[in-house]
Amino acid sequence: MDLVLNKDLAKQYNNNSQKIRVISELWTEKNIFCPNCGSSIKNLENNKKVSDFLCEKCFENYEQKASQKKFQGKVVSSEYKTIVERLSSKNRPHFFFLHYLINDYSVNDFFVVPKYFFIPEIIEKRKALSENARRKGWVGSYILFSKIPNSGKIYYVENGKEFSKKEILAKWQKIAFLEDVKKSELKGWILDIMNCIDSLNKKEFFLQDIYDFESDLKIIHPENKHIKDKIRQQLQFLRDKNYLDFIGQGRYKLK
């Protein structure tokens, strides 16, 4: 995989953001495969697309965002109303994120976030632009990457290091069960527990380790009066979906 973006392919564009969009999408079409089935993806025509890329074998579609800043924490995104409608539509896409280094236009990070990780809690509404702004009243959004579990960010390239096709396809299949979880509230609980597990930063943990997040989960879910019951329920669900192993005596292990 050639990690350098070809700037010469966008010489005809004066606008820098347009240049980046063109050369990053051309790079992706040449180097990236569909994480769902492993086939090549096609860059769609600008005047016809609802997404940026389509897999012509399994028909999964992908939208791409490229930036010279790392995608982490809270990242500025598009108009709030538009992105919320996009993420709730039947044709909502998976998302590719490409982070490049400005000094040599090389790809430093490239990862995909499956669409089923984008729940309403992941999108934060920004304040409307002031009356003095050129687009007064316009309301933007942030994507809260801190709320996406590690397993929901599947890297092809991380800090310049490439991952094998076998690894990427396996990681995608590991979390594909989430596509069948339709209720937003239930999915939110599952992702919250995944994030709690990530925070432990270890492969094996005890039930009590997750119980320690009880006060944090109460803030997120103030309507729920049985937090520990809910924790056990989600751990059992993740065990049944082969995301975790239950070792015994309150111990769990990430697969």
C-alpha positions as CSV (number, residue, x, y, z in Angstrom):
1,M,0.0,0.0,0.0
2,D,1.4,3.4,-1.0
3,L,0.6,5.7,1.9
4,V,1.4,9.0,0.0
5,L,-1.5,11.0,-1.5
6,N,-0.8,12.1,-5.1
7,K,-1.2,15.9,-5.1
8,D,-0.7,16.0,-8.9
9,L,-4.1,14.4,-9.4
10,A,-5.9,17.6,-8.2
11,K,-3.8,20.4,-9.9
12,Q,-6.9,21.8,-11.6
13,Y,-8.5,22.7,-8.2
14,N,-7.7,26.0,-6.5
15,N,-9.7,25.3,-3.3
16,N,-7.6,23.3,-0.8
17,S,-10.5,21.4,0.8
18,Q,-11.6,20.3,-2.7
19,K,-8.1,19.1,-3.5
20,I,-7.9,17.0,-0.4
21,R,-11.3,15.5,-1.1
22,V,-10.3,14.5,-4.6
23,I,-6.9,13.1,-3.8
24,S,-8.0,11.3,-0.7
25,E,-11.0,9.7,-2.4
26,L,-8.7,8.5,-5.3
27,W,-6.3,7.1,-2.8
28,T,-9.1,5.2,-1.0
29,E,-10.5,3.7,-4.2
30,K,-7.0,2.4,-5.2
31,N,-5.9,1.1,-1.8
32,I,-9.0,0.2,0.4
33,F,-11.3,-2.8,0.2
34,C,-14.8,-3.4,1.6
35,P,-14.4,-4.5,5.3
36,N,-17.6,-6.4,5.1
37,C,-16.7,-8.8,2.2
38,G,-13.1,-7.9,1.2
39,S,-14.0,-6.8,-2.4
40,S,-12.9,-3.6,-4.1
41,I,-14.9,-0.4,-3.7
42,K,-16.0,2.1,-6.3
43,N,-15.8,5.8,-6.0
44,L,-19.2,7.2,-7.0
45,E,-19.8,10.2,-9.3
46,N,-20.2,13.4,-7.4
47,N,-23.5,14.4,-9.1
48,K,-25.1,11.0,-8.5
49,K,-23.9,9.8,-5.1
50,V,-25.6,9.5,-1.8
51,S,-22.3,8.2,-0.4
52,D,-18.7,8.4,-1.5
53,F,-18.0,4.7,-2.1
54,L,-20.0,1.5,-2.9
55,C,-19.0,-2.1,-2.8
56,E,-20.5,-3.6,-5.9
57,K,-20.5,-7.1,-4.4
58,C,-22.3,-6.7,-1.1
59,F,-23.6,-3.2,-1.8
60,E,-22.4,-1.7,1.5
61,N,-21.8,2.1,1.1
62,Y,-19.3,4.3,2.7
63,E,-18.8,8.0,3.3
64,Q,-15.3,9.5,3.8
65,K,-13.9,12.3,5.9
66,A,-10.3,13.4,5.5
67,S,-8.4,15.7,7.8
68,Q,-4.9,16.8,8.8
69,K,-6.0,16.6,12.4
70,K,-6.4,13.3,14.2
71,F,-10.0,12.1,14.6
72,Q,-10.2,11.9,18.4
73,G,-12.1,13.5,21.3
74,K,-14.6,15.9,19.8
75,V,-14.4,16.6,16.1
76,V,-16.3,19.3,14.1
77,S,-18.7,17.8,11.6
78,S,-21.5,19.0,9.3
79,E,-24.8,20.6,9.8
80,Y,-26.6,19.0,12.8
81,K,-30.0,18.5,11.1
82,T,-28.3,17.0,8.0
83,I,-26.1,14.5,9.8
84,V,-28.9,13.4,12.2
85,E,-31.2,12.8,9.2
86,R,-28.4,11.0,7.3
87,L,-27.7,8.7,10.2
88,S,-31.3,7.8,10.7
89,S,-32.0,7.1,7.0
90,K,-32.4,3.6,5.5
91,N,-29.3,4.3,3.3
92,R,-27.1,5.6,6.1
93,P,-23.4,4.8,5.3
94,H,-20.5,3.4,7.2
95,F,-17.7,6.0,7.7
96,F,-14.1,6.0,6.5
97,F,-11.8,8.5,8.3
98,L,-8.5,9.4,6.8
99,H,-5.9,11.4,8.7
100,Y,-2.9,12.7,6.7
101,L,0.3,14.4,7.6
102,I,0.5,17.9,6.0
103,N,4.3,17.9,5.6
104,D,4.4,15.1,3.0
105,Y,0.7,14.3,2.4
106,S,1.1,10.8,3.7
107,V,-1.7,8.7,5.2
108,N,-1.0,8.4,9.0
109,D,-4.3,6.8,10.0
110,F,-7.2,5.2,8.1
111,F,-10.1,3.5,9.8
112,V,-13.7,2.6,9.3
113,V,-16.5,3.1,11.8
114,P,-19.5,0.8,11.1
115,K,-22.8,2.7,10.8
116,Y,-24.4,0.8,13.8
117,F,-22.0,2.6,16.1
118,F,-23.5,6.0,15.2
119,I,-26.3,6.5,17.7
120,P,-27.8,9.9,18.6
121,E,-25.5,10.2,21.6
122,I,-22.4,10.2,19.3
123,I,-23.5,13.5,17.7
124,E,-23.5,16.7,19.7
125,K,-25.4,19.8,18.7
126,R,-23.3,23.0,18.4
127,K,-24.6,26.5,19.2
128,A,-26.3,28.3,16.3
129,L,-24.1,30.9,14.6
130,S,-24.7,34.5,15.7
131,E,-26.7,37.2,14.0
132,N,-23.5,38.7,12.7
133,A,-22.2,35.5,11.1
134,R,-22.5,35.1,7.3
135,R,-24.6,31.9,7.8
136,K,-26.5,33.3,10.8
137,G,-28.6,30.7,12.6
138,W,-26.7,27.8,11.1
139,V,-26.3,24.9,13.6
140,G,-23.3,22.6,13.3
141,S,-22.4,19.4,15.1
142,Y,-19.5,17.5,16.7
143,I,-18.8,13.8,16.4
144,L,-17.8,12.5,19.8
145,F,-15.1,10.0,19.1
146,S,-14.6,9.4,22.8
147,K,-18.0,7.7,22.9
148,I,-17.1,5.2,20.1
149,P,-15.6,2.0,21.6
150,N,-12.2,0.9,20.4
151,S,-13.7,-2.1,18.6
152,G,-15.9,0.4,16.6
153,K,-12.8,1.9,15.0
154,I,-11.3,-0.6,12.7
155,Y,-7.9,0.5,11.5
156,Y,-6.4,-0.3,8.1
157,V,-3.5,2.1,9.0
158,E,-2.6,3.4,12.4
159,N,0.3,5.8,13.0
160,G,1.7,4.7,9.7
161,K,1.4,1.0,10.4
162,E,-0.6,-1.2,8.1
163,F,-2.9,-4.1,9.2
164,S,-3.5,-7.2,7.2
165,K,-6.7,-7.8,5.3
166,K,-7.3,-10.9,7.4
167,E,-7.2,-8.8,10.7
168,I,-9.5,-6.1,9.3
169,L,-12.1,-8.6,8.1
170,A,-12.0,-10.5,11.4
171,K,-12.5,-7.3,13.5
172,W,-15.5,-6.3,11.3
173,Q,-17.1,-9.7,11.8
174,K,-16.5,-9.6,15.5
175,I,-18.8,-6.6,16.0
176,A,-21.3,-7.2,13.1
177,F,-23.8,-8.5,15.6
178,L,-24.6,-4.9,16.5
179,E,-26.3,-4.4,13.2
180,D,-29.2,-6.5,14.4
181,V,-29.7,-4.4,17.5
182,K,-32.3,-1.9,16.3
183,K,-33.4,-0.2,19.5
184,S,-31.3,2.9,20.1
185,E,-31.6,2.7,24.0
186,L,-30.4,-0.9,24.0
187,K,-27.5,-0.2,21.6
188,G,-26.5,2.8,23.8
189,W,-26.2,0.5,26.8
190,I,-24.1,-2.0,24.9
191,L,-21.8,0.7,23.7
192,D,-21.5,2.2,27.2
193,I,-20.4,-1.2,28.6
194,M,-18.0,-1.6,25.8
195,N,-16.5,1.8,26.6
196,C,-16.3,0.8,30.3
197,I,-14.3,-2.3,29.3
198,D,-12.0,-0.2,27.1
199,S,-11.3,2.1,30.0
200,L,-9.9,-0.8,32.1
201,N,-7.2,-1.2,29.4
202,K,-6.8,-4.9,30.1
203,K,-7.9,-8.2,28.5
204,E,-9.2,-9.8,31.7
205,F,-11.4,-8.1,34.2
206,F,-13.8,-8.8,37.0
207,L,-17.5,-8.0,37.3
208,Q,-16.7,-5.6,40.1
209,D,-14.4,-3.6,37.7
210,I,-17.5,-2.8,35.7
211,Y,-19.6,-2.2,38.8
212,D,-17.1,0.6,39.6
213,F,-18.6,2.6,36.7
214,E,-22.0,2.5,38.4
215,S,-22.0,6.2,39.3
216,D,-21.0,7.2,35.7
217,L,-23.7,5.1,34.2
218,K,-26.3,6.6,36.5
219,I,-25.5,10.0,35.0
220,I,-25.9,8.7,31.5
221,H,-29.0,6.7,32.3
222,P,-30.8,8.7,35.1
223,E,-34.1,6.9,34.5
224,N,-32.6,3.5,35.3
225,K,-32.8,2.4,38.9
226,H,-31.2,-1.0,38.5
227,I,-27.7,-0.2,37.0
228,K,-26.0,-3.3,38.3
229,D,-28.7,-5.5,36.8
230,K,-28.2,-3.7,33.5
231,I,-24.5,-4.2,33.6
232,R,-24.8,-8.0,34.1
233,Q,-27.4,-8.1,31.3
234,Q,-25.1,-6.4,28.8
235,L,-22.1,-8.5,29.8
236,Q,-24.2,-11.7,29.3
237,F,-25.3,-10.3,25.9
238,L,-21.6,-9.6,24.9
239,R,-20.7,-13.1,26.1
240,D,-23.5,-14.7,24.0
241,K,-22.2,-12.8,20.9
242,N,-18.7,-14.1,21.4
243,Y,-17.3,-10.6,22.2
244,L,-16.3,-11.8,25.7
245,D,-15.5,-15.1,27.4
246,F,-16.9,-15.7,30.9
247,I,-14.1,-17.5,32.7
248,G,-15.9,-18.0,36.0
249,Q,-16.0,-16.5,39.5
250,G,-16.9,-13.1,38.2
251,R,-14.1,-13.0,35.7
252,Y,-14.4,-12.1,32.0
253,K,-11.9,-12.0,29.1
254,L,-12.0,-10.0,25.8
255,K,-11.7,-12.2,22.7
